[in-house]
């Protein structure tokens, strides 16, 4: 068994709860009422996404060569 790590982005929604996006996995988006639930849902969504890739014989993307940087701009 291989262990993979994925970066997730949590966005607090105005109506409450958190939307979660997995940038490396296009279309892998989920939601939770709390941060804890959102993270749990993200883990499940990632696992299902990877299972689907495996079933279709597609390559599983990894974060190994991904770099992250936050830019600040003035407006």
PyMOL Python script that loads the backbone (N, CA, C, O; Angstrom):
from pymol import cmd

cmd.read_pdbstr("""\
ATOM      1  N   UNK A   1       0.851  -1.181   0.000  1.00  0.00           N
ATOM      2  CA  UNK A   1       0.000   0.000   0.000  1.00  0.00           C
ATOM      3  C   UNK A   1       0.891   1.237   0.000  1.00  0.00           C
ATOM      4  O   UNK A   1       1.859   1.322   0.755  1.00  0.00           O
ATOM      5  N   UNK A   2       0.549   2.188  -0.855  1.00  0.00           N
ATOM      6  CA  UNK A   2       1.295   3.435  -0.966  1.00  0.00           C
ATOM      7  C   UNK A   2       0.511   4.544  -0.268  1.00  0.00           C
ATOM      8  O   UNK A   2      -0.715   4.596  -0.368  1.00  0.00           O
ATOM      9  N   UNK A   3       1.201   5.415   0.427  1.00  0.00           N
ATOM     10  CA  UNK A   3       0.556   6.547   1.097  1.00  0.00           C
ATOM     11  C   UNK A   3       0.818   7.803   0.270  1.00  0.00           C
ATOM     12  O   UNK A   3       1.965   8.142  -0.021  1.00  0.00           O
ATOM     13  N   UNK A   4      -0.257   8.481  -0.101  1.00  0.00           N
ATOM     14  CA  UNK A   4      -0.163   9.706  -0.883  1.00  0.00           C
ATOM     15  C   UNK A   4      -0.707  10.872  -0.068  1.00  0.00           C
ATOM     16  O   UNK A   4      -1.619  10.703   0.741  1.00  0.00           O
ATOM     17  N   UNK A   5      -0.145  12.046  -0.285  1.00  0.00           N
ATOM     18  CA  UNK A   5      -0.614  13.260   0.388  1.00  0.00           C
ATOM     19  C   UNK A   5      -1.140  14.232  -0.660  1.00  0.00           C
ATOM     20  O   UNK A   5      -0.544  14.392  -1.725  1.00  0.00           O
ATOM     21  N   UNK A   6      -2.254  14.876  -0.351  1.00  0.00           N
ATOM     22  CA  UNK A   6      -2.842  15.857  -1.250  1.00  0.00           C
ATOM     23  C   UNK A   6      -3.148  17.140  -0.492  1.00  0.00           C
ATOM     24  O   UNK A   6      -3.643  17.115   0.635  1.00  0.00           O
ATOM     25  N   UNK A   7      -2.846  18.250  -1.129  1.00  0.00           N
ATOM     26  CA  UNK A   7      -3.135  19.566  -0.577  1.00  0.00           C
ATOM     27  C   UNK A   7      -4.614  19.853  -0.813  1.00  0.00           C
ATOM     28  O   UNK A   7      -5.136  19.591  -1.896  1.00  0.00           O
ATOM     29  N   UNK A   8      -5.284  20.386   0.195  1.00  0.00           N
ATOM     30  CA  UNK A   8      -6.696  20.765   0.059  1.00  0.00           C
ATOM     31  C   UNK A   8      -6.851  22.240   0.408  1.00  0.00           C
ATOM     32  O   UNK A   8      -6.085  22.794   1.197  1.00  0.00           O
ATOM     33  N   UNK A   9      -7.848  22.855  -0.192  1.00  0.00           N
ATOM     34  CA  UNK A   9      -8.177  24.246   0.113  1.00  0.00           C
ATOM     35  C   UNK A   9      -9.577  24.284   0.696  1.00  0.00           C
ATOM     36  O   UNK A   9     -10.517  23.743   0.114  1.00  0.00           O
ATOM     37  N   UNK A  10      -9.713  24.923   1.844  1.00  0.00           N
ATOM     38  CA  UNK A  10     -11.021  25.057   2.491  1.00  0.00           C
ATOM     39  C   UNK A  10     -11.479  26.504   2.374  1.00  0.00           C
ATOM     40  O   UNK A  10     -10.738  27.433   2.696  1.00  0.00           O
ATOM     41  N   UNK A  11     -12.708  26.680   1.909  1.00  0.00           N
ATOM     42  CA  UNK A  11     -13.273  28.029   1.771  1.00  0.00           C
ATOM     43  C   UNK A  11     -14.509  28.127   2.649  1.00  0.00           C
ATOM     44  O   UNK A  11     -15.466  27.370   2.484  1.00  0.00           O
ATOM     45  N   UNK A  12     -14.478  29.070   3.585  1.00  0.00           N
ATOM     46  CA  UNK A  12     -15.636  29.292   4.464  1.00  0.00           C
ATOM     47  C   UNK A  12     -16.746  29.915   3.624  1.00  0.00           C
ATOM     48  O   UNK A  12     -16.534  30.914   2.936  1.00  0.00           O
ATOM     49  N   UNK A  13     -17.928  29.313   3.688  1.00  0.00           N
ATOM     50  CA  UNK A  13     -19.065  29.787   2.900  1.00  0.00           C
ATOM     51  C   UNK A  13     -19.910  30.763   3.716  1.00  0.00           C
ATOM     52  O   UNK A  13     -20.047  30.605   4.929  1.00  0.00           O
ATOM     53  N   UNK A  14     -20.474  31.770   3.053  1.00  0.00           N
ATOM     54  CA  UNK A  14     -21.280  32.800   3.715  1.00  0.00           C
ATOM     55  C   UNK A  14     -22.481  32.196   4.436  1.00  0.00           C
ATOM     56  O   UNK A  14     -22.863  32.674   5.505  1.00  0.00           O
ATOM     57  N   UNK A  15     -23.085  31.144   3.860  1.00  0.00           N
ATOM     58  CA  UNK A  15     -24.257  30.515   4.478  1.00  0.00           C
ATOM     59  C   UNK A  15     -23.869  29.496   5.540  1.00  0.00           C
ATOM     60  O   UNK A  15     -24.736  28.873   6.152  1.00  0.00           O
ATOM     61  N   UNK A  16     -22.566  29.326   5.761  1.00  0.00           N
ATOM     62  CA  UNK A  16     -22.071  28.385   6.761  1.00  0.00           C
ATOM     63  C   UNK A  16     -21.409  27.189   6.108  1.00  0.00           C
ATOM     64  O   UNK A  16     -21.686  26.862   4.954  1.00  0.00           O
ATOM     65  N   UNK A  17     -20.549  26.554   6.843  1.00  0.00           N
ATOM     66  CA  UNK A  17     -19.847  25.381   6.346  1.00  0.00           C
ATOM     67  C   UNK A  17     -18.637  25.737   5.506  1.00  0.00           C
ATOM     68  O   UNK A  17     -18.275  26.903   5.356  1.00  0.00           O
ATOM     69  N   UNK A  18     -18.021  24.695   4.963  1.00  0.00           N
ATOM     70  CA  UNK A  18     -16.775  24.844   4.235  1.00  0.00           C
ATOM     71  C   UNK A  18     -16.796  24.004   2.961  1.00  0.00           C
ATOM     72  O   UNK A  18     -17.120  22.817   2.981  1.00  0.00           O
ATOM     73  N   UNK A  19     -16.446  24.649   1.862  1.00  0.00           N
ATOM     74  CA  UNK A  19     -16.245  23.932   0.606  1.00  0.00           C
ATOM     75  C   UNK A  19     -14.772  23.549   0.540  1.00  0.00           C
ATOM     76  O   UNK A  19     -13.895  24.342   0.884  1.00  0.00           O
ATOM     77  N   UNK A  20     -14.513  22.324   0.092  1.00  0.00           N
ATOM     78  CA  UNK A  20     -13.144  21.834  -0.010  1.00  0.00           C
ATOM     79  C   UNK A  20     -12.839  21.518  -1.467  1.00  0.00           C
ATOM     80  O   UNK A  20     -13.623  20.861  -2.152  1.00  0.00           O
ATOM     81  N   UNK A  21     -11.691  21.996  -1.926  1.00  0.00           N
ATOM     82  CA  UNK A  21     -11.220  21.744  -3.285  1.00  0.00           C
ATOM     83  C   UNK A  21      -9.870  21.034  -3.184  1.00  0.00           C
ATOM     84  O   UNK A  21      -9.033  21.380  -2.350  1.00  0.00           O
ATOM     85  N   UNK A  22      -9.675  20.041  -4.040  1.00  0.00           N
ATOM     86  CA  UNK A  22      -8.385  19.342  -4.135  1.00  0.00           C
ATOM     87  C   UNK A  22      -7.774  19.792  -5.464  1.00  0.00           C
ATOM     88  O   UNK A  22      -8.122  19.242  -6.509  1.00  0.00           O
ATOM     89  N   UNK A  23      -6.869  20.781  -5.451  1.00  0.00           N
ATOM     90  CA  UNK A  23      -6.369  21.372  -6.690  1.00  0.00           C
ATOM     91  C   UNK A  23      -5.772  20.375  -7.689  1.00  0.00           C
ATOM     92  O   UNK A  23      -5.931  20.548  -8.898  1.00  0.00           O
ATOM     93  N   UNK A  24      -5.104  19.363  -7.214  1.00  0.00           N
ATOM     94  CA  UNK A  24      -4.445  18.416  -8.120  1.00  0.00           C
ATOM     95  C   UNK A  24      -5.424  17.456  -8.784  1.00  0.00           C
ATOM     96  O   UNK A  24      -5.089  16.840  -9.796  1.00  0.00           O
ATOM     97  N   UNK A  25      -6.626  17.321  -8.232  1.00  0.00           N
ATOM     98  CA  UNK A  25      -7.610  16.378  -8.765  1.00  0.00           C
ATOM     99  C   UNK A  25      -8.804  17.170  -9.313  1.00  0.00           C
ATOM    100  O   UNK A  25      -9.720  17.498  -8.559  1.00  0.00           O
ATOM    101  N   UNK A  26      -8.803  17.479 -10.613  1.00  0.00           N
ATOM    102  CA  UNK A  26      -9.865  18.300 -11.204  1.00  0.00           C
ATOM    103  C   UNK A  26     -11.258  17.751 -10.902  1.00  0.00           C
ATOM    104  O   UNK A  26     -11.532  16.568 -11.105  1.00  0.00           O
ATOM    105  N   UNK A  27     -12.126  18.630 -10.415  1.00  0.00           N
ATOM    106  CA  UNK A  27     -13.496  18.238 -10.116  1.00  0.00           C
ATOM    107  C   UNK A  27     -13.684  17.583  -8.766  1.00  0.00           C
ATOM    108  O   UNK A  27     -14.807  17.235  -8.402  1.00  0.00           O
ATOM    109  N   UNK A  28     -12.616  17.409  -8.019  1.00  0.00           N
ATOM    110  CA  UNK A  28     -12.718  16.795  -6.688  1.00  0.00           C
ATOM    111  C   UNK A  28     -13.034  17.906  -5.686  1.00  0.00           C
ATOM    112  O   UNK A  28     -12.144  18.578  -5.165  1.00  0.00           O
ATOM    113  N   UNK A  29     -14.339  18.072  -5.434  1.00  0.00           N
ATOM    114  CA  UNK A  29     -14.840  19.132  -4.558  1.00  0.00           C
ATOM    115  C   UNK A  29     -15.846  18.506  -3.602  1.00  0.00           C
ATOM    116  O   UNK A  29     -16.635  17.646  -3.992  1.00  0.00           O
ATOM    117  N   UNK A  30     -15.811  18.945  -2.348  1.00  0.00           N
ATOM    118  CA  UNK A  30     -16.765  18.432  -1.371  1.00  0.00           C
ATOM    119  C   UNK A  30     -17.103  19.539  -0.381  1.00  0.00           C
ATOM    120  O   UNK A  30     -16.675  20.680  -0.554  1.00  0.00           O
ATOM    121  N   UNK A  31     -17.864  19.210   0.649  1.00  0.00           N
ATOM    122  CA  UNK A  31     -18.370  20.207   1.578  1.00  0.00           C
ATOM    123  C   UNK A  31     -18.545  19.569   2.953  1.00  0.00           C
ATOM    124  O   UNK A  31     -18.824  18.375   3.069  1.00  0.00           O
ATOM    125  N   UNK A  32     -18.377  20.385   3.990  1.00  0.00           N
ATOM    126  CA  UNK A  32     -18.663  19.940   5.346  1.00  0.00           C
ATOM    127  C   UNK A  32     -19.169  21.098   6.175  1.00  0.00           C
ATOM    128  O   UNK A  32     -18.812  22.249   5.926  1.00  0.00           O
ATOM    129  N   UNK A  33     -20.004  20.801   7.166  1.00  0.00           N
ATOM    130  CA  UNK A  33     -20.548  21.853   8.035  1.00  0.00           C
ATOM    131  C   UNK A  33     -19.489  22.447   8.961  1.00  0.00           C
ATOM    132  O   UNK A  33     -19.572  23.614   9.342  1.00  0.00           O
ATOM    133  N   UNK A  34     -18.496  21.638   9.319  1.00  0.00           N
ATOM    134  CA  UNK A  34     -17.393  22.092  10.179  1.00  0.00           C
ATOM    135  C   UNK A  34     -16.080  21.790   9.466  1.00  0.00           C
ATOM    136  O   UNK A  34     -16.052  21.042   8.489  1.00  0.00           O
ATOM    137  N   UNK A  35     -14.998  22.375   9.961  1.00  0.00           N
ATOM    138  CA  UNK A  35     -13.687  22.089   9.375  1.00  0.00           C
ATOM    139  C   UNK A  35     -13.381  20.595   9.478  1.00  0.00           C
ATOM    140  O   UNK A  35     -12.888  19.987   8.528  1.00  0.00           O
ATOM    141  N   UNK A  36     -13.674  20.020  10.626  1.00  0.00           N
ATOM    142  CA  UNK A  36     -13.394  18.591  10.832  1.00  0.00           C
ATOM    143  C   UNK A  36     -14.172  17.730   9.842  1.00  0.00           C
ATOM    144  O   UNK A  36     -13.622  16.801   9.250  1.00  0.00           O
ATOM    145  N   UNK A  37     -15.461  18.046   9.666  1.00  0.00           N
ATOM    146  CA  UNK A  37     -16.283  17.282   8.730  1.00  0.00           C
ATOM    147  C   UNK A  37     -15.805  17.494   7.293  1.00  0.00           C
ATOM    148  O   UNK A  37     -15.782  16.552   6.502  1.00  0.00           O
ATOM    149  N   UNK A  38     -15.426  18.726   6.957  1.00  0.00           N
ATOM    150  CA  UNK A  38     -14.941  19.025   5.610  1.00  0.00           C
ATOM    151  C   UNK A  38     -13.678  18.232   5.303  1.00  0.00           C
ATOM    152  O   UNK A  38     -13.529  17.717   4.195  1.00  0.00           O
ATOM    153  N   UNK A  39     -12.775  18.127   6.259  1.00  0.00           N
ATOM    154  CA  UNK A  39     -11.547  17.354   6.068  1.00  0.00           C
ATOM    155  C   UNK A  39     -11.869  15.871   5.906  1.00  0.00           C
ATOM    156  O   UNK A  39     -11.297  15.197   5.049  1.00  0.00           O
ATOM    157  N   UNK A  40     -12.784  15.367   6.727  1.00  0.00           N
ATOM    158  CA  UNK A  40     -13.201  13.968   6.620  1.00  0.00           C
ATOM    159  C   UNK A  40     -13.812  13.699   5.242  1.00  0.00           C
ATOM    160  O   UNK A  40     -13.508  12.689   4.608  1.00  0.00           O
ATOM    161  N   UNK A  41     -14.669  14.604   4.789  1.00  0.00           N
ATOM    162  CA  UNK A  41     -15.305  14.451   3.481  1.00  0.00           C
ATOM    163  C   UNK A  41     -14.273  14.537   2.354  1.00  0.00           C
ATOM    164  O   UNK A  41     -14.394  13.844   1.344  1.00  0.00           O
ATOM    165  N   UNK A  42     -13.265  15.385   2.530  1.00  0.00           N
ATOM    166  CA  UNK A  42     -12.211  15.511   1.520  1.00  0.00           C
ATOM    167  C   UNK A  42     -11.430  14.205   1.395  1.00  0.00           C
ATOM    168  O   UNK A  42     -11.121  13.767   0.287  1.00  0.00           O
ATOM    169  N   UNK A  43     -11.114  13.587   2.525  1.00  0.00           N
ATOM    170  CA  UNK A  43     -10.391  12.322   2.490  1.00  0.00           C
ATOM    171  C   UNK A  43     -11.197  11.263   1.743  1.00  0.00           C
ATOM    172  O   UNK A  43     -10.654  10.519   0.926  1.00  0.00           O
ATOM    173  N   UNK A  44     -12.488  11.203   2.026  1.00  0.00           N
ATOM    174  CA  UNK A  44     -13.354  10.240   1.348  1.00  0.00           C
ATOM    175  C   UNK A  44     -13.436  10.541  -0.157  1.00  0.00           C
ATOM    176  O   UNK A  44     -13.378   9.626  -0.979  1.00  0.00           O
ATOM    177  N   UNK A  45     -13.571  11.817  -0.510  1.00  0.00           N
ATOM    178  CA  UNK A  45     -13.656  12.212  -1.919  1.00  0.00           C
ATOM    179  C   UNK A  45     -12.373  11.852  -2.665  1.00  0.00           C
ATOM    180  O   UNK A  45     -12.427  11.378  -3.800  1.00  0.00           O
ATOM    181  N   UNK A  46     -11.225  12.073  -2.033  1.00  0.00           N
ATOM    182  CA  UNK A  46      -9.938  11.732  -2.648  1.00  0.00           C
ATOM    183  C   UNK A  46      -9.841  10.231  -2.867  1.00  0.00           C
ATOM    184  O   UNK A  46      -9.435   9.782  -3.939  1.00  0.00           O
ATOM    185  N   UNK A  47     -10.211   9.456  -1.859  1.00  0.00           N
ATOM    186  CA  UNK A  47     -10.148   8.000  -1.984  1.00  0.00           C
ATOM    187  C   UNK A  47     -11.039   7.515  -3.132  1.00  0.00           C
ATOM    188  O   UNK A  47     -10.616   6.667  -3.918  1.00  0.00           O
ATOM    189  N   UNK A  48     -12.259   8.037  -3.240  1.00  0.00           N
ATOM    190  CA  UNK A  48     -13.166   7.643  -4.313  1.00  0.00           C
ATOM    191  C   UNK A  48     -12.636   8.079  -5.683  1.00  0.00           C
ATOM    192  O   UNK A  48     -12.767   7.348  -6.665  1.00  0.00           O
ATOM    193  N   UNK A  49     -12.054   9.243  -5.741  1.00  0.00           N
ATOM    194  CA  UNK A  49     -11.482   9.763  -6.988  1.00  0.00           C
ATOM    195  C   UNK A  49     -10.367   8.836  -7.462  1.00  0.00           C
ATOM    196  O   UNK A  49     -10.311   8.466  -8.635  1.00  0.00           O
ATOM    197  N   UNK A  50      -9.478   8.463  -6.535  1.00  0.00           N
ATOM    198  CA  UNK A  50      -8.357   7.587  -6.882  1.00  0.00           C
ATOM    199  C   UNK A  50      -8.861   6.203  -7.296  1.00  0.00           C
ATOM    200  O   UNK A  50      -8.340   5.614  -8.243  1.00  0.00           O
ATOM    201  N   UNK A  51      -9.861   5.685  -6.598  1.00  0.00           N
ATOM    202  CA  UNK A  51     -10.445   4.388  -6.970  1.00  0.00           C
ATOM    203  C   UNK A  51     -10.971   4.436  -8.405  1.00  0.00           C
ATOM    204  O   UNK A  51     -10.787   3.488  -9.168  1.00  0.00           O
ATOM    205  N   UNK A  52     -11.618   5.527  -8.766  1.00  0.00           N
ATOM    206  CA  UNK A  52     -12.150   5.681 -10.117  1.00  0.00           C
ATOM    207  C   UNK A  52     -11.013   5.707 -11.143  1.00  0.00           C
ATOM    208  O   UNK A  52     -11.106   5.079 -12.198  1.00  0.00           O
ATOM    209  N   UNK A  53      -9.942   6.437 -10.825  1.00  0.00           N
ATOM    210  CA  UNK A  53      -8.787   6.474 -11.723  1.00  0.00           C
ATOM    211  C   UNK A  53      -8.225   5.067 -11.927  1.00  0.00           C
ATOM    212  O   UNK A  53      -7.922   4.672 -13.052  1.00  0.00           O
ATOM    213  N   UNK A  54      -8.090   4.319 -10.839  1.00  0.00           N
ATOM    214  CA  UNK A  54      -7.554   2.963 -10.918  1.00  0.00           C
ATOM    215  C   UNK A  54      -8.456   2.058 -11.760  1.00  0.00           C
ATOM    216  O   UNK A  54      -7.967   1.277 -12.577  1.00  0.00           O
ATOM    217  N   UNK A  55      -9.769   2.165 -11.560  1.00  0.00           N
ATOM    218  CA  UNK A  55     -10.718   1.340 -12.310  1.00  0.00           C
ATOM    219  C   UNK A  55     -10.647   1.617 -13.804  1.00  0.00           C
ATOM    220  O   UNK A  55     -10.900   0.728 -14.617  1.00  0.00           O
ATOM    221  N   UNK A  56     -10.302   2.847 -14.165  1.00  0.00           N
ATOM    222  CA  UNK A  56     -10.224   3.231 -15.573  1.00  0.00           C
ATOM    223  C   UNK A  56      -8.795   3.154 -16.120  1.00  0.00           C
ATOM    224  O   UNK A  56      -8.541   3.551 -17.257  1.00  0.00           O
ATOM    225  N   UNK A  57      -7.868   2.645 -15.313  1.00  0.00           N
ATOM    226  CA  UNK A  57      -6.483   2.488 -15.753  1.00  0.00           C
ATOM    227  C   UNK A  57      -5.755   3.794 -15.988  1.00  0.00           C
ATOM    228  O   UNK A  57      -4.802   3.850 -16.765  1.00  0.00           O
ATOM    229  N   UNK A  58      -6.201   4.843 -15.318  1.00  0.00           N
ATOM    230  CA  UNK A  58      -5.574   6.156 -15.490  1.00  0.00           C
ATOM    231  C   UNK A  58      -4.482   6.384 -14.442  1.00  0.00           C
ATOM    232  O   UNK A  58      -4.484   5.763 -13.379  1.00  0.00           O
ATOM    233  N   UNK A  59      -3.562   7.276 -14.759  1.00  0.00           N
ATOM    234  CA  UNK A  59      -2.463   7.615 -13.854  1.00  0.00           C
ATOM    235  C   UNK A  59      -2.988   8.381 -12.635  1.00  0.00           C
ATOM    236  O   UNK A  59      -3.883   9.217 -12.751  1.00  0.00           O
ATOM    237  N   UNK A  60      -2.422   8.084 -11.482  1.00  0.00           N
ATOM    238  CA  UNK A  60      -2.803   8.770 -10.243  1.00  0.00           C
ATOM    239  C   UNK A  60      -1.848   9.951 -10.038  1.00  0.00           C
ATOM    240  O   UNK A  60      -0.651   9.745  -9.841  1.00  0.00           O
ATOM    241  N   UNK A  61      -2.363  11.179 -10.081  1.00  0.00           N
ATOM    242  CA  UNK A  61      -1.496  12.342  -9.875  1.00  0.00           C
ATOM    243  C   UNK A  61      -0.974  12.394  -8.439  1.00  0.00           C
ATOM    244  O   UNK A  61      -1.664  11.996  -7.501  1.00  0.00           O
ATOM    245  N   UNK A  62       0.239  12.883  -8.285  1.00  0.00           N
ATOM    246  CA  UNK A  62       0.815  13.057  -6.950  1.00  0.00           C
ATOM    247  C   UNK A  62       1.337  14.480  -6.799  1.00  0.00           C
ATOM    248  O   UNK A  62       1.551  15.191  -7.781  1.00  0.00           O
ATOM    249  N   UNK A  63       1.533  14.872  -5.562  1.00  0.00           N
ATOM    250  CA  UNK A  63       2.017  16.218  -5.244  1.00  0.00           C
ATOM    251  C   UNK A  63       3.544  16.290  -5.223  1.00  0.00           C
ATOM    252  O   UNK A  63       4.101  17.329  -4.868  1.00  0.00           O
ATOM    253  N   UNK A  64       4.229  15.213  -5.593  1.00  0.00           N
ATOM    254  CA  UNK A  64       5.684  15.133  -5.441  1.00  0.00           C
ATOM    255  C   UNK A  64       6.441  16.289  -6.068  1.00  0.00           C
ATOM    256  O   UNK A  64       7.420  16.762  -5.492  1.00  0.00           O
ATOM    257  N   UNK A  65       6.015  16.754  -7.232  1.00  0.00           N
ATOM    258  CA  UNK A  65       6.746  17.833  -7.903  1.00  0.00           C
ATOM    259  C   UNK A  65       5.989  19.156  -7.862  1.00  0.00           C
ATOM    260  O   UNK A  65       6.262  20.055  -8.658  1.00  0.00           O
ATOM    261  N   UNK A  66       5.046  19.276  -6.943  1.00  0.00           N
ATOM    262  CA  UNK A  66       4.248  20.491  -6.822  1.00  0.00           C
ATOM    263  C   UNK A  66       4.885  21.432  -5.809  1.00  0.00           C
ATOM    264  O   UNK A  66       5.270  21.018  -4.715  1.00  0.00           O
ATOM    265  N   UNK A  67       4.988  22.694  -6.183  1.00  0.00           N
ATOM    266  CA  UNK A  67       5.474  23.719  -5.263  1.00  0.00           C
ATOM    267  C   UNK A  67       4.317  24.675  -5.006  1.00  0.00           C
ATOM    268  O   UNK A  67       3.438  24.846  -5.850  1.00  0.00           O
ATOM    269  N   UNK A  68       4.328  25.282  -3.855  1.00  0.00           N
ATOM    270  CA  UNK A  68       3.267  26.218  -3.515  1.00  0.00           C
ATOM    271  C   UNK A  68       3.884  27.536  -3.087  1.00  0.00           C
ATOM    272  O   UNK A  68       4.884  27.571  -2.370  1.00  0.00           O
ATOM    273  N   UNK A  69       3.276  28.606  -3.535  1.00  0.00           N
ATOM    274  CA  UNK A  69       3.729  29.940  -3.177  1.00  0.00           C
ATOM    275  C   UNK A  69       2.503  30.836  -3.114  1.00  0.00           C
ATOM    276  O   UNK A  69       1.615  30.727  -3.960  1.00  0.00           O
ATOM    277  N   UNK A  70       2.443  31.706  -2.141  1.00  0.00           N
ATOM    278  CA  UNK A  70       1.335  32.644  -2.020  1.00  0.00           C
ATOM    279  C   UNK A  70       1.825  34.024  -2.423  1.00  0.00           C
ATOM    280  O   UNK A  70       2.806  34.526  -1.874  1.00  0.00           O
ATOM    281  N   UNK A  71       1.148  34.630  -3.372  1.00  0.00           N
ATOM    282  CA  UNK A  71       1.492  35.978  -3.824  1.00  0.00           C
ATOM    283  C   UNK A  71       0.587  36.999  -3.153  1.00  0.00           C
ATOM    284  O   UNK A  71      -0.599  36.750  -2.938  1.00  0.00           O
ATOM    285  N   UNK A  72       1.150  38.128  -2.830  1.00  0.00           N
ATOM    286  CA  UNK A  72       0.384  39.237  -2.276  1.00  0.00           C
ATOM    287  C   UNK A  72       0.413  40.377  -3.294  1.00  0.00           C
ATOM    288  O   UNK A  72       1.475  40.740  -3.801  1.00  0.00           O
ATOM    289  N   UNK A  73      -0.759  40.936  -3.585  1.00  0.00           N
ATOM    290  CA  UNK A  73      -0.843  42.052  -4.539  1.00  0.00           C
ATOM    291  C   UNK A  73      -1.599  43.200  -3.885  1.00  0.00           C
ATOM    292  O   UNK A  73      -2.437  42.994  -3.007  1.00  0.00           O
ATOM    293  N   UNK A  74      -1.289  44.395  -4.325  1.00  0.00           N
ATOM    294  CA  UNK A  74      -2.007  45.576  -3.844  1.00  0.00           C
ATOM    295  C   UNK A  74      -3.092  45.914  -4.857  1.00  0.00           C
ATOM    296  O   UNK A  74      -2.873  45.847  -6.066  1.00  0.00           O
ATOM    297  N   UNK A  75      -4.271  46.279  -4.344  1.00  0.00           N
ATOM    298  CA  UNK A  75      -5.346  46.701  -5.250  1.00  0.00           C
ATOM    299  C   UNK A  75      -5.894  48.042  -4.809  1.00  0.00           C
ATOM    300  O   UNK A  75      -6.807  48.574  -5.440  1.00  0.00           O
TER     301      UNK A  75
END
""", "prot")
cmd.dss("prot")
cmd.show_as("cartoon", "prot")
cmd.util.cbc("prot")
cmd.orient("prot")
